[in-house]
Amino acid sequence: VIEDENALYFEAELPGVSKADVKVSVNEENILSIKGHKKFDRKDEITTCCRSERSYGEFIRSFQLPENIDLEKISAHYDNGVLMLTVPKMEPVKPKEKEV
């Protein structure tokens, strides 16, 4: 997660996960969730695995977003197993000034 004055940027490496198996959502409490499923697609005749250091199955990662984000302008880009999210910040509301 990277932040500057304009936005928050999320980069998630999801090797072996297809774009169709990833879902990004933000709920009413400003919690951003990245959910997905990495399938175990084995094409050969091996039936017993002695050791595997790859993980498969469902995954989820959630982040609490600040109040000053623009939910309508969140963008996502998925390329070659890397998910990039841009979460723009809203301009701070300037207090109204009234001359007396």
N, C-alpha and C positions, 0 to 999 in steps of 0.2 A: 504494500500500500504506500503510495506516494501522494503528497499533498502540496499544492501551491495555493496562491491567493485566489485562483479561478476555479479549481476543481480538486476532487479526489480521484486517484487513478489506481485501479486494481489490476494486477497481472497474476493470472493463475496458470501454472503449467499443468496440463492434463494429458500426458502422453498416452496414446492408445485409446482415447475417448473421442468418439465421433461427435460432431456438432449437434446431431439429433438427440444425443444422450445427455445433453447439458441443459439445465434450466436455471435462469436467473430471475429472481423476483424481489420486490420490496413490499413489505406489508405496511399496515397503517401505523405501526409503531416505529417506522424508519429502520427496520432491520432488513439488510440486504442479505439474501441467501443465494448461494451457488450450490445447486444440487446436480447429481448425475449418477451414472451407472457405467462402470467399466466392465465390459463383458469378457468372459473367458472363452475365447474361440480357438480351440485347438483342433487342427485339421489332420494331424498325424495319428498313428496307431498307439502312441504312448498312453497307457492307462494309469500308471502309478508314478507319482511325482515324489522324489526323495527330498528335494528342497526347491523352493521358489521364493525369490525376493521381490516379486511383483505382487501388488495388491489388486484385488478384483472385488467387484460388488458395488453396493450403494455408497455414496459419499455426500456429505453436506458440510459447508463452511458458512458461518454467518458473521456479519459485522454490524455493529450498531452505528448508524449514520447520524451525523449532527442534524440539528433542526434547519440549518440554513442551506439545504440542498434543493435543487430544482428537479423534482421527480419526473417532470414531463420531458426533460432533455437528457436523461441518462442514455448513453449509447454503448453498444457492445460490438466487439470485433473478434472473431474466432478464426485463427489461421494456424495450421500445422501444429495443432495440439496446445496452442497458447490462447487463452481468453484474456482480452483486454477490455476493461470497463472504464468509462469516463463518467464521473458523477459531478456535473457542474454545480457550483455554488450560486446562490441567489445574491443579488446586490443587497446589502444591508438596507433596511428601511430607515430612511433619514427622518428624524423627528420633524414634525411640521413646526415652523416658526411663525409666530404671529406678532406683529409689531403692535405695541400698545401706545 
